[in-house]
Amino acid sequence: MRVQVDKEHPNIAKALAGTVVQVRMAAERQGVGRRLMELVNVRSSQINGCAQCLDLHVRQALEAGEDVQRLGVLPAWRESGLFDDVEQAALEVAEAVTAGGHLDDETYDRVRTVLGEQRLSLVVWIAITINAYNRVSIVSGHRPRGARE
């Protein structure tokens, strides 16, 4: 049995949850819809291999009106032709934040032009928070609902 780091330090977990609330409120103010947030959450969770977060955020994406087809091809979003410019820019940022890579200056300028500075910053925060949750869940051994023991 793994240490449930969120349960061992509930005040820290609560602070992380508070950060998510702040990010969601900022998203509403910036006009970043729940669908886009959930695309970032799902894509980052795919890269990290976080089963619990994928279970949760795929459901939340569907509830936010996301399409099953788009979720199914999300790992190949560049080749799919199913995502608009804003979604592509957000996914590119999410992958860079999640994979520990960086955006070269040309790519950064392109995504900043598409998203604008405030939305770009917000997408970075969305990716940072889901990555933190991914790490907590993976290290703690959290599993999807209904998982066999």
DSSP file with accessible surface (Angstrom, degrees, kcal/mol):
  #  RESIDUE AA STRUCTURE BP1 BP2  ACC     N-H-->O    O-->H-N    N-H-->O    O-->H-N    TCO  KAPPA ALPHA  PHI   PSI    X-CA   Y-CA   Z-CA
    1    1 A M              0   0  224      0, 0.0     2,-0.2     0, 0.0   140,-0.1   0.000 360.0 360.0 360.0 131.2    0.0    0.0    0.0
    2    2 A R        -     0   0  153    138,-0.3     2,-0.3     1,-0.1   138,-0.1  -0.510 360.0 -99.1 -85.9 155.7    1.4    3.4   -1.0
    3    3 A V        -     0   0   92     -2,-0.2     2,-1.3   136,-0.2     3,-0.1  -0.577  30.6-134.7 -70.4 127.9    1.4    6.5    1.2
    4    4 A Q    >>  -     0   0   49     -2,-0.3     4,-2.5     1,-0.2     3,-0.8  -0.730  20.7-167.9 -85.1  93.1   -1.6    8.7    0.1
    5    5 A V  H 3> S+     0   0   53     -2,-1.3     4,-1.4   131,-0.3    -1,-0.2   0.824  84.3  53.3 -60.2 -30.8    0.4   11.9    0.0
    6    6 A D  H 34 S+     0   0   33      1,-0.2     7,-0.3     2,-0.2    -1,-0.3   0.856 112.8  44.2 -71.0 -31.5   -2.8   14.0   -0.2
    7    7 A K  H <4 S+     0   0  142     -3,-0.8    -2,-0.2     1,-0.2    -1,-0.2   0.831 110.7  53.9 -80.2 -33.6   -4.2   12.2    2.8
    8    8 A E  H  < S+     0   0  123     -4,-2.5    -2,-0.2     1,-0.3    -1,-0.2   0.808 123.6  27.0 -69.1 -30.2   -1.0   12.5    4.8
    9    9 A H  S >X S+     0   0  110     -4,-1.4     4,-2.0    -5,-0.3     3,-0.7  -0.599  70.9 166.2-132.1  70.5   -0.9   16.3    4.3
   10   10 A P  H 3> S+     0   0   78      0, 0.0     4,-2.6     0, 0.0     5,-0.2   0.799  74.2  59.6 -62.4 -29.0   -4.5   17.4    3.8
   11   11 A N  H 3> S+     0   0  134      2,-0.2     4,-1.9     1,-0.2     5,-0.1   0.879 107.2  46.4 -67.3 -35.7   -3.7   21.1    4.2
   12   12 A I  H <> S+     0   0  113     -3,-0.7     4,-2.3     2,-0.2    -1,-0.2   0.922 112.6  49.8 -69.6 -43.4   -1.3   20.9    1.3
   13   13 A A  H  X S+     0   0   30     -4,-2.0     4,-2.4    -7,-0.3    -2,-0.2   0.901 110.0  51.6 -60.7 -39.3   -3.9   19.0   -0.8
   14   14 A K  H  X S+     0   0  156     -4,-2.6     4,-2.2     2,-0.2    -1,-0.2   0.894 107.7  52.0 -65.1 -38.9   -6.5   21.7    0.2
   15   15 A A  H  X S+     0   0   61     -4,-1.9     4,-1.8     2,-0.2    -2,-0.2   0.911 109.4  49.8 -64.2 -40.0   -4.1   24.4   -1.0
   16   16 A L  H  X S+     0   0   36     -4,-2.3     4,-2.0     2,-0.2    -2,-0.2   0.923 109.7  50.9 -64.0 -42.4   -3.7   22.7   -4.3
   17   17 A A  H  X S+     0   0   39     -4,-2.4     4,-2.1     1,-0.2    -1,-0.2   0.887 107.6  54.1 -61.8 -37.1   -7.4   22.4   -4.7
   18   18 A G  H  X S+     0   0   34     -4,-2.2     4,-2.2     2,-0.2    -1,-0.2   0.869 104.7  54.1 -64.5 -35.9   -7.7   26.1   -3.9
   19   19 A T  H  X S+     0   0   54     -4,-1.8     4,-2.6     2,-0.2    -2,-0.2   0.922 106.5  51.8 -63.3 -41.6   -5.2   26.8   -6.7
   20   20 A V  H  X S+     0   0   24     -4,-2.0     4,-2.8     1,-0.2    -2,-0.2   0.917 107.7  52.1 -61.8 -41.2   -7.5   24.8   -9.1
   21   21 A V  H  X S+     0   0   73     -4,-2.1     4,-2.4     1,-0.2    -1,-0.2   0.933 110.4  48.6 -60.1 -44.2  -10.5   27.0   -8.0
   22   22 A Q  H  X S+     0   0  110     -4,-2.2     4,-2.5     1,-0.2    -2,-0.2   0.905 111.0  50.2 -62.8 -41.0   -8.4   30.1   -8.7
   23   23 A V  H  X S+     0   0    9     -4,-2.6     4,-2.6     2,-0.2    -2,-0.2   0.931 111.0  49.0 -64.1 -44.1   -7.5   28.8  -12.1
   24   24 A R  H  X S+     0   0   77     -4,-2.8     4,-2.2     2,-0.2    -2,-0.2   0.906 111.2  49.6 -63.3 -40.2  -11.1   28.0  -13.0
   25   25 A M  H  X S+     0   0   76     -4,-2.4     4,-2.1     2,-0.2    -1,-0.2   0.925 111.9  48.0 -65.1 -42.1  -12.2   31.4  -11.9
   26   26 A A  H  X S+     0   0   20     -4,-2.5     4,-2.2     1,-0.2    -2,-0.2   0.892 108.8  55.2 -64.3 -38.0   -9.5   33.0  -14.0
   27   27 A A  H  X>S+     0   0    1     -4,-2.6     5,-2.8     1,-0.2     4,-0.6   0.919 107.1  49.4 -60.6 -44.5  -10.6   30.8  -16.9
   28   28 A E  H ><5S+     0   0  158     -4,-2.2     3,-0.9     1,-0.2    -1,-0.2   0.925 112.1  48.3 -60.7 -44.3  -14.1   32.0  -16.7
   29   29 A R  H 3<5S+     0   0  165     -4,-2.1    -1,-0.2     1,-0.2    -2,-0.2   0.847 114.4  46.0 -64.7 -33.8  -12.9   35.7  -16.6
   30   30 A Q  H 3<5S-     0   0   61     -4,-2.2    -1,-0.2    -5,-0.2    -2,-0.2   0.421 114.5-113.6 -90.2  -1.3  -10.7   35.1  -19.6
   31   31 A G  T <<5 +     0   0   59     -3,-0.9     2,-0.8    -4,-0.6    -3,-0.2   0.763  63.7 150.1  74.9  23.4  -13.3   33.2  -21.6
   32   32 A V      < -     0   0    8     -5,-2.8    -1,-0.3    -6,-0.2    -2,-0.1  -0.827  40.9-138.0 -89.7 111.2  -11.4   30.0  -21.6
   33   33 A G     >  -     0   0   42     -2,-0.8     4,-2.1    -3,-0.1     3,-0.2  -0.199  16.2-112.8 -71.2 161.8  -14.2   27.4  -21.7
   34   34 A R  H  > S+     0   0   90      1,-0.2     4,-2.8     2,-0.2     5,-0.2   0.853 114.9  60.5 -62.0 -35.0  -14.4   24.2  -19.7
   35   35 A R  H  > S+     0   0   94     29,-0.3     4,-2.1     2,-0.2    -1,-0.2   0.933 106.5  45.7 -59.7 -45.0  -14.0   22.1  -22.8
   36   36 A L  H  > S+     0   0   18      2,-0.2     4,-2.1     1,-0.2    -1,-0.2   0.923 111.8  52.0 -66.1 -41.7  -10.6   23.7  -23.5
   37   37 A M  H  X S+     0   0   11     -4,-2.1     4,-2.5     1,-0.2    -1,-0.2   0.927 110.9  47.9 -57.8 -44.5   -9.5   23.2  -19.9
   38   38 A E  H  X S+     0   0    0     -4,-2.8     4,-3.1     2,-0.2     5,-0.3   0.851 106.0  57.0 -70.9 -30.5  -10.5   19.6  -20.0
   39   39 A L  H  X S+     0   0    0     -4,-2.1     4,-2.7    -5,-0.2     5,-0.2   0.939 110.3  45.4 -61.1 -43.8   -8.6   19.0  -23.3
   40   40 A V  H  X S+     0   0    0     -4,-2.1     4,-2.6     2,-0.2     5,-0.3   0.935 113.8  49.6 -63.7 -44.4   -5.4   20.3  -21.5
   41   41 A N  H  X S+     0   0    9     -4,-2.5     4,-2.1     1,-0.2    -2,-0.2   0.919 114.2  44.4 -61.4 -44.5   -6.2   18.2  -18.5
   42   42 A V  H  X S+     0   0    1     -4,-3.1     4,-2.5     2,-0.2    -2,-0.2   0.946 113.9  48.9 -67.7 -45.9   -6.7   15.0  -20.5
   43   43 A R  H  X S+     0   0   34     -4,-2.7     4,-2.2    -5,-0.3    -2,-0.2   0.932 113.4  46.2 -63.1 -43.5   -3.7   15.5  -22.8
   44   44 A S  H  X S+     0   0    0     -4,-2.6     4,-2.4    -5,-0.2    -1,-0.2   0.921 112.7  50.6 -63.3 -41.5   -1.4   16.2  -19.9
   45   45 A S  H  X>S+     0   0    0     -4,-2.1     5,-2.0    -5,-0.3     4,-1.2   0.845 108.1  53.5 -66.7 -32.9   -2.8   13.2  -18.0
   46   46 A Q  H  <5S+     0   0   53     -4,-2.5     3,-0.4     2,-0.2    -1,-0.2   0.943 109.6  47.4 -63.1 -47.8   -2.3   11.0  -21.1
   47   47 A I  H  <5S+     0   0   60     -4,-2.2    -2,-0.2     1,-0.2    -1,-0.2   0.911 116.5  43.9 -61.2 -41.1    1.4   12.0  -21.3
   48   48 A N  H  <5S-     0   0   34     -4,-2.4    -1,-0.2    -5,-0.2    -2,-0.2   0.636 105.8-128.0 -79.7 -15.4    1.9   11.4  -17.6
   49   49 A G  T  <5 +     0   0   54     -4,-1.2     2,-1.0    -3,-0.4    -3,-0.2   0.871  46.2 164.1  70.7  37.9    0.0    8.1  -17.7
   50   50 A C     >< -     0   0    2     -5,-2.0     4,-2.4     1,-0.2    -1,-0.2  -0.755  17.5-174.2 -94.2 101.3   -2.3    9.1  -14.8
   51   51 A A  H  > S+     0   0   51     -2,-1.0     4,-2.6     1,-0.2    -1,-0.2   0.896  81.6  49.9 -63.0 -44.2   -5.2    6.6  -14.8
   52   52 A Q  H  > S+     0   0   65     90,-0.5     4,-2.3     1,-0.2    -1,-0.2   0.936 113.4  45.6 -63.7 -44.3   -7.2    8.3  -12.1
   53   53 A C  H  > S+     0   0    6      2,-0.2     4,-3.1     1,-0.2     5,-0.3   0.890 112.3  51.8 -68.1 -36.5   -7.0   11.8  -13.7
   54   54 A L  H  X S+     0   0   43     -4,-2.4     4,-2.5     2,-0.2     5,-0.4   0.937 109.1  50.7 -63.0 -45.0   -7.8   10.4  -17.1
   55   55 A D  H  X S+     0   0   41     -4,-2.6     4,-1.4    -5,-0.2    -2,-0.2   0.949 117.1  40.1 -56.1 -49.1  -10.9    8.7  -15.7
   56   56 A L  H  X S+     0   0   61     -4,-2.3     4,-2.4    -5,-0.2    -2,-0.2   0.949 118.7  43.5 -67.4 -48.9  -12.0   11.9  -14.0
   57   57 A H  H  X S+     0   0   14     -4,-3.1     4,-2.4     2,-0.2   -15,-0.2   0.793 108.8  55.6 -80.1 -24.5  -11.1   14.4  -16.8
   58   58 A V  H  X S+     0   0   48     -4,-2.5     4,-2.4    -5,-0.3    -1,-0.2   0.943 111.6  46.4 -65.9 -44.6  -12.4   12.4  -19.7
   59   59 A R  H  X S+     0   0   69     -4,-1.4     4,-2.5    -5,-0.4    -2,-0.2   0.933 113.9  47.7 -60.7 -44.6  -15.8   12.2  -17.9
   60   60 A Q  H  X S+     0   0   40     -4,-2.4     4,-1.7     1,-0.2    -1,-0.2   0.879 109.8  53.1 -66.8 -34.9  -15.6   16.0  -17.2
   61   61 A A  H  <>S+     0   0    0     -4,-2.4     5,-2.9     2,-0.2    -1,-0.2   0.928 110.2  47.5 -63.9 -44.0  -14.7   16.7  -20.8
   62   62 A L  H ><5S+     0   0   73     -4,-2.4     3,-1.7     1,-0.2    -2,-0.2   0.921 110.6  51.6 -63.2 -41.8  -17.7   14.8  -22.0
   63   63 A E  H 3<5S+     0   0  150     -4,-2.5    -1,-0.2     1,-0.3    -2,-0.2   0.827 106.0  55.9 -63.1 -30.1  -19.9   16.6  -19.5
   64   64 A A  T 3<5S-     0   0   31     -4,-1.7    -1,-0.3    -5,-0.2   -29,-0.3   0.401 130.2 -95.8 -82.7   1.5  -18.5   19.9  -20.9
   65   65 A G  T < 5S+     0   0   47     -3,-1.7    -3,-0.2     1,-0.3    -2,-0.1   0.536  70.6 154.8  99.1   8.5  -19.6   18.9  -24.4
   66   66 A E      < -     0   0    9     -5,-2.9     2,-0.3    -6,-0.2    -1,-0.3  -0.333  43.5-114.3 -68.6 156.0  -16.4   17.4  -25.7
   67   67 A D     >  -     0   0   74      1,-0.1     4,-2.2    -2,-0.0     5,-0.2  -0.703   6.5-135.5 -96.1 138.9  -16.7   14.9  -28.5
   68   68 A V  H  > S+     0   0  107     -2,-0.3     4,-2.5     1,-0.2     5,-0.2   0.888 106.0  54.8 -59.3 -41.3  -15.8   11.2  -28.1
   69   69 A Q  H  > S+     0   0  120      1,-0.2     4,-1.7     2,-0.2    -1,-0.2   0.937 108.3  47.6 -60.3 -46.7  -14.0   11.2  -31.5
   70   70 A R  H  > S+     0   0   24      1,-0.2     4,-0.5     2,-0.2    -1,-0.2   0.896 112.2  49.4 -64.7 -39.2  -11.8   14.2  -30.5
   71   71 A L  H >< S+     0   0   17     -4,-2.2     3,-0.7     1,-0.2    -1,-0.2   0.899 109.0  54.4 -64.4 -37.5  -10.9   12.6  -27.2
   72   72 A G  H 3< S+     0   0   61     -4,-2.5    -2,-0.2     1,-0.2    -1,-0.2   0.833 115.7  36.7 -65.9 -33.1  -10.1    9.4  -29.0
   73   73 A V  H >< S+     0   0   49     -4,-1.7     3,-2.2     1,-0.2    -1,-0.2   0.357  82.7 112.9-101.3   7.8   -7.6   11.1  -31.4
   74   74 A L  G X< S+     0   0    0     -3,-0.7     3,-1.8    -4,-0.5     4,-0.2   0.846  71.6  58.3 -52.4 -39.8   -6.2   13.5  -28.8
   75   75 A P  G 3  S+     0   0   71      0, 0.0    -1,-0.3     0, 0.0     3,-0.2   0.793 114.0  40.6 -62.3 -20.6   -2.7   12.0  -28.8
   76   76 A A  G X> S+     0   0   41     -3,-2.2     4,-1.2     1,-0.1     3,-1.0  -0.133  75.2 135.2-114.4  36.1   -2.6   12.6  -32.6
   77   77 A W  H <>  +     0   0    5     -3,-1.8     4,-0.8     1,-0.3     3,-0.4   0.845  66.7  59.4 -57.5 -33.7   -4.2   16.1  -32.4
   78   78 A R  H 34 S+     0   0  122      1,-0.2    -1,-0.3    -3,-0.2     3,-0.2   0.873 113.6  36.3 -63.6 -37.1   -1.7   17.6  -34.8
   79   79 A E  H <4 S+     0   0  148     -3,-1.0    -1,-0.2    -6,-0.2    -2,-0.2   0.580 102.2  76.7 -90.8 -11.6   -2.6   15.2  -37.6
   80   80 A S  H  < S-     0   0   36     -4,-1.2    -1,-0.2    -3,-0.4    -2,-0.2   0.800  77.0-146.3 -77.4 -31.7   -6.3   15.0  -37.0
   81   81 A G  S  < S+     0   0   70     -4,-0.8    -3,-0.1    -3,-0.2    -1,-0.1   0.650  71.6 107.2  72.6  13.3   -7.6   18.2  -38.4
   82   82 A L        +     0   0   59     -5,-0.3     2,-0.4    -9,-0.1    -4,-0.1   0.478  58.5  75.8-102.3  -4.2  -10.3   18.2  -35.6
   83   83 A F  S    S-     0   0    8     -6,-0.3    -2,-0.1    -5,-0.0     0, 0.0  -0.911  72.4-131.8-117.9 136.9   -8.9   21.0  -33.4
   84   84 A D     >  -     0   0   87     -2,-0.4     4,-2.8     1,-0.1     5,-0.2  -0.134  37.3 -91.8 -77.7 177.3   -9.1   24.8  -34.1
   85   85 A D  H  > S+     0   0  114      1,-0.2     4,-2.4     2,-0.2     5,-0.2   0.878 125.1  49.1 -59.8 -41.8   -6.2   27.2  -33.8
   86   86 A V  H  > S+     0   0   37      2,-0.2     4,-2.6     1,-0.2    -1,-0.2   0.939 113.2  47.0 -64.6 -45.3   -6.8   28.0  -30.1
   87   87 A E  H  > S+     0   0   20      1,-0.2     4,-2.7     2,-0.2     5,-0.2   0.920 112.1  50.6 -63.4 -41.9   -7.1   24.4  -29.1
   88   88 A Q  H  X S+     0   0   66     -4,-2.8     4,-2.4     2,-0.2    -1,-0.2   0.919 111.0  48.4 -62.9 -42.7   -4.0   23.5  -31.0
   89   89 A A  H  X S+     0   0    2     -4,-2.4     4,-2.3    -5,-0.2    -2,-0.2   0.929 112.8  48.2 -63.0 -44.2   -2.0   26.3  -29.4
   90   90 A A  H  X S+     0   0    0     -4,-2.6     4,-2.8     1,-0.2    -2,-0.2   0.910 112.0  49.1 -63.6 -41.4   -3.3   25.3  -25.9
   91   91 A L  H  X S+     0   0    0     -4,-2.7     4,-2.6     2,-0.2    -1,-0.2   0.889 109.2  52.7 -66.7 -37.2   -2.4   21.6  -26.6
   92   92 A E  H  X S+     0   0   30     -4,-2.4     4,-2.0    -5,-0.2    -2,-0.2   0.928 111.9  45.6 -63.8 -42.5    1.1   22.6  -27.8
   93   93 A V  H  X S+     0   0    1     -4,-2.3     4,-2.8     2,-0.2     5,-0.3   0.938 111.7  52.3 -64.4 -45.5    1.6   24.6  -24.5
   94   94 A A  H  X S+     0   0    0     -4,-2.8     4,-2.7     1,-0.2     5,-0.2   0.912 109.9  48.5 -58.5 -43.5    0.2   21.7  -22.4
   95   95 A E  H  X S+     0   0   24     -4,-2.6     4,-2.9     2,-0.2     6,-0.4   0.903 111.5  49.8 -64.9 -39.6    2.6   19.2  -24.0
   96   96 A A  H  X>S+     0   0   16     -4,-2.0     5,-0.8    -5,-0.2     4,-0.5   0.937 114.5  43.9 -65.2 -44.4    5.6   21.5  -23.5
   97   97 A V  H ><5S+     0   0   50     -4,-2.8     3,-0.6     1,-0.2    -2,-0.2   0.931 119.2  43.6 -65.2 -42.5    4.7   22.1  -19.9
   98   98 A T  H 3<5S+     0   0    7     -4,-2.7    -2,-0.2    -5,-0.3    -1,-0.2   0.905 113.3  47.9 -72.4 -43.2    4.0   18.4  -19.3
   99   99 A A  H 3<5S-     0   0   73     -4,-2.9    -1,-0.2    -5,-0.2    -2,-0.2   0.466 108.4-119.4 -82.1   0.1    6.9   16.9  -21.1
  100  100 A G  T <<5S+     0   0   69     -3,-0.6    -3,-0.2    -4,-0.5    -4,-0.1   0.592  75.3 122.7  74.8   8.3    9.4   19.2  -19.5
  101  101 A G      < -     0   0   45     -5,-0.8     2,-0.3    -6,-0.4    -1,-0.2   0.049  54.9-123.5 -84.1-160.0   10.4   20.6  -22.8
  102  102 A H        -     0   0  153     -3,-0.1     2,-0.6    -2,-0.0    -1,-0.1  -0.932  12.8-112.7-142.1 165.7   10.2   24.1  -23.9
  103  103 A L        -     0   0   37     -2,-0.3   -10,-0.0     4,-0.0   -11,-0.0  -0.917  34.6-131.6-100.2 120.7    8.7   26.2  -26.6
  104  104 A D     >  -     0   0   78     -2,-0.6     4,-3.1     1,-0.1     5,-0.2  -0.215  32.8 -98.6 -63.5 165.9   11.3   27.7  -28.9
  105  105 A D  H  > S+     0   0  133      1,-0.2     4,-2.7     2,-0.2     5,-0.2   0.884 123.0  51.2 -58.1 -39.7   10.9   31.4  -29.6
  106  106 A E  H  > S+     0   0  154      2,-0.2     4,-2.0     1,-0.2    -1,-0.2   0.941 114.1  43.1 -65.0 -44.9    9.1   30.9  -32.9
  107  107 A T  H  > S+     0   0   17      2,-0.2     4,-2.9     1,-0.2     5,-0.3   0.921 113.3  52.8 -67.1 -42.6    6.6   28.5  -31.4
  108  108 A Y  H  X S+     0   0   91     -4,-3.1     4,-2.6     1,-0.2     5,-0.2   0.936 109.6  48.4 -58.8 -45.8    6.1   30.7  -28.3
  109  109 A D  H  X S+     0   0   74     -4,-2.7     4,-2.2    -5,-0.2    -1,-0.2   0.900 111.9  50.5 -62.3 -38.9    5.4   33.7  -30.5
  110  110 A R  H  X S+     0   0  112     -4,-2.0     4,-2.1     2,-0.2    -2,-0.2   0.947 113.1  43.4 -65.5 -47.7    2.9   31.8  -32.5
  111  111 A V  H  X S+     0   0    0     -4,-2.9     4,-3.1     1,-0.2     5,-0.4   0.883 113.2  52.9 -69.1 -32.7    1.0   30.4  -29.5
  112  112 A R  H  X S+     0   0   84     -4,-2.6     4,-2.7    -5,-0.3    -1,-0.2   0.903 108.3  50.9 -66.9 -38.3    1.1   33.9  -27.9
  113  113 A T  H  < S+     0   0  118     -4,-2.2    -2,-0.2    -5,-0.2    -1,-0.2   0.919 116.4  41.0 -63.7 -41.4   -0.3   35.4  -31.1
  114  114 A V  H  < S+     0   0   45     -4,-2.1    -2,-0.2    -5,-0.2    -1,-0.2   0.936 128.8  27.7 -72.0 -46.9   -3.2   32.8  -31.1
  115  115 A L  H  X S-     0   0    4     -4,-3.1     4,-0.5    -5,-0.2    -3,-0.2   0.762  99.5-132.8 -89.0 -28.0   -3.9   32.8  -27.4
  116  116 A G  H  X  -     0   0   32     -4,-2.7     4,-2.3    -5,-0.4     5,-0.2  -0.021  36.3 -77.5  81.2 161.8   -2.9   36.3  -26.3
  117  117 A E  H  > S+     0   0  135      1,-0.2     4,-2.5     2,-0.2     5,-0.2   0.904 128.3  48.0 -66.8 -41.8   -0.7   36.8  -23.2
  118  118 A Q  H  > S+     0   0  131      2,-0.2     4,-2.2     1,-0.2    -1,-0.2   0.933 115.3  43.6 -68.3 -43.9   -3.4   36.3  -20.5
  119  119 A R  H  X S+     0   0   70     -4,-0.5     4,-2.8     2,-0.2     5,-0.2   0.894 112.9  53.4 -68.6 -36.7   -4.9   33.1  -22.1
  120  120 A L  H  X S+     0   0    5     -4,-2.3     4,-2.2     2,-0.2    -2,-0.2   0.956 110.3  47.2 -58.8 -48.9   -1.4   31.8  -22.7
  121  121 A S  H  X S+     0   0   62     -4,-2.5     4,-2.2     1,-0.2    -2,-0.2   0.918 112.3  50.4 -59.0 -41.9   -0.5   32.3  -19.0
  122  122 A L  H  X S+     0   0   10     -4,-2.2     4,-2.7     2,-0.2    -1,-0.2   0.917 107.3  52.4 -65.1 -42.0   -3.8   30.7  -18.0
  123  123 A V  H  X S+     0   0    1     -4,-2.8     4,-2.6     1,-0.2    -1,-0.2   0.907 107.9  53.0 -61.5 -38.2   -3.1   27.6  -20.2
  124  124 A V  H  X S+     0   0   46     -4,-2.2     4,-2.8     1,-0.2    -1,-0.2   0.944 109.7  48.2 -60.7 -45.2    0.3   27.3  -18.5
  125  125 A W  H  X S+     0   0  125     -4,-2.2     4,-2.6     2,-0.2    -2,-0.2   0.893 109.4  52.6 -62.9 -39.2   -1.4   27.4  -15.1
  126  126 A I  H  X S+     0   0    1     -4,-2.7     4,-2.3     1,-0.2     5,-0.2   0.952 112.6  45.2 -60.0 -46.7   -4.0   24.8  -16.2
  127  127 A A  H  X S+     0   0    0     -4,-2.6     4,-2.2     1,-0.2    -2,-0.2   0.902 111.8  52.2 -65.1 -39.8   -1.1   22.5  -17.3
  128  128 A I  H  X S+     0   0   70     -4,-2.8     4,-2.1    -5,-0.2    -1,-0.2   0.937 111.2  46.6 -62.4 -45.0    0.8   23.1  -14.1
  129  129 A T  H  X S+     0   0   10     -4,-2.6     4,-2.3     2,-0.2    -2,-0.2   0.920 112.9  47.3 -69.1 -40.5   -2.1   22.2  -11.8
  130  130 A I  H  X S+     0   0    4     -4,-2.3     4,-3.0     1,-0.2    -1,-0.2   0.901 110.7  53.6 -68.1 -35.2   -3.1   19.0  -13.7
  131  131 A N  H  X S+     0   0   14     -4,-2.2     4,-2.4    -5,-0.2    -1,-0.2   0.913 107.9  50.6 -62.8 -39.5    0.6   18.0  -13.7
  132  132 A A  H  X S+     0   0   35     -4,-2.1     4,-2.3     2,-0.2    -2,-0.2   0.944 112.5  46.1 -62.2 -45.7    0.7   18.5   -9.9
  133  133 A Y  H  X S+     0   0   70     -4,-2.3     4,-2.7     1,-0.2     5,-0.2   0.893 109.9  54.8 -63.5 -39.8   -2.4   16.4   -9.5
  134  134 A N  H  X S+     0   0    0     -4,-3.0     4,-2.9     2,-0.2     5,-0.3   0.941 109.3  47.7 -56.9 -46.0   -1.0   13.7  -11.9
  135  135 A R  H  X S+     0   0  116     -4,-2.4     4,-2.5     1,-0.2     5,-0.3   0.925 112.3  48.3 -63.6 -44.8    2.1   13.5   -9.7
  136  136 A V  H  X S+     0   0   35     -4,-2.3     4,-2.2     1,-0.2  -131,-0.3   0.943 115.5  44.9 -60.0 -46.9    0.2   13.2   -6.5
  137  137 A S  H  X>S+     0   0    4     -4,-2.7     5,-2.4     2,-0.2     4,-0.8   0.914 115.2  46.1 -66.4 -43.4   -2.1   10.5   -7.9
  138  138 A I  H ><5S+     0   0   70     -4,-2.9     3,-0.8    -5,-0.2    -2,-0.2   0.953 115.4  44.8 -66.3 -48.9    0.6    8.5   -9.6
  139  139 A V  H 3<5S+     0   0   82     -4,-2.5    -1,-0.2    -5,-0.3    -2,-0.2   0.889 115.5  48.8 -63.4 -36.5    2.9    8.5   -6.5
  140  140 A S  H 3<5S-     0   0    0     -4,-2.2  -138,-0.3    -5,-0.3    -1,-0.3   0.601 110.4-122.6 -79.2 -11.5    0.0    7.7   -4.2
  141  141 A G  T <<5 +     0   0   33     -3,-0.8    -3,-0.2    -4,-0.8    -4,-0.1   0.769  44.7 176.1  74.8  25.9   -1.2    4.9   -6.4
  142  142 A H      < -     0   0   30     -5,-2.4   -90,-0.5    -6,-0.2    -1,-0.2  -0.377  11.0-159.4 -64.1 144.2   -4.6    6.4   -6.9
  143  143 A R        -     0   0  124    -92,-0.1     3,-0.1   -91,-0.1     4,-0.1  -0.849  21.3 -90.9-125.6 160.1   -6.8    4.3   -9.3
  144  144 A P    >   -     0   0   38      0, 0.0     3,-1.8     0, 0.0   -92,-0.1  -0.203  58.5 -79.4 -63.8 159.6   -9.8    5.0  -11.4
  145  145 A R  T 3  S+     0   0  162      1,-0.3     0, 0.0   -93,-0.2     0, 0.0  -0.314 118.9  18.6 -56.3 139.4  -13.3    4.4  -10.0
  146  146 A G  T 3  S+     0   0   83      1,-0.2    -1,-0.3    -3,-0.1     2,-0.0   0.524  86.4 156.0  77.3   6.6  -14.2    0.7  -10.1
  147  147 A A    <   -     0   0   34     -3,-1.8    -1,-0.2     1,-0.1     2,-0.2  -0.369  45.6-114.0 -66.3 143.7  -10.6   -0.5  -10.5
  148  148 A R              0   0  217      1,-0.1    -1,-0.1    -2,-0.0     0, 0.0  -0.512 360.0 360.0 -76.0 145.0   -9.9   -4.0   -9.3
  149  149 A E              0   0  208     -2,-0.2    -1,-0.1     0, 0.0     0, 0.0  -0.245 360.0 360.0 -76.3 360.0   -7.6   -4.4   -6.3
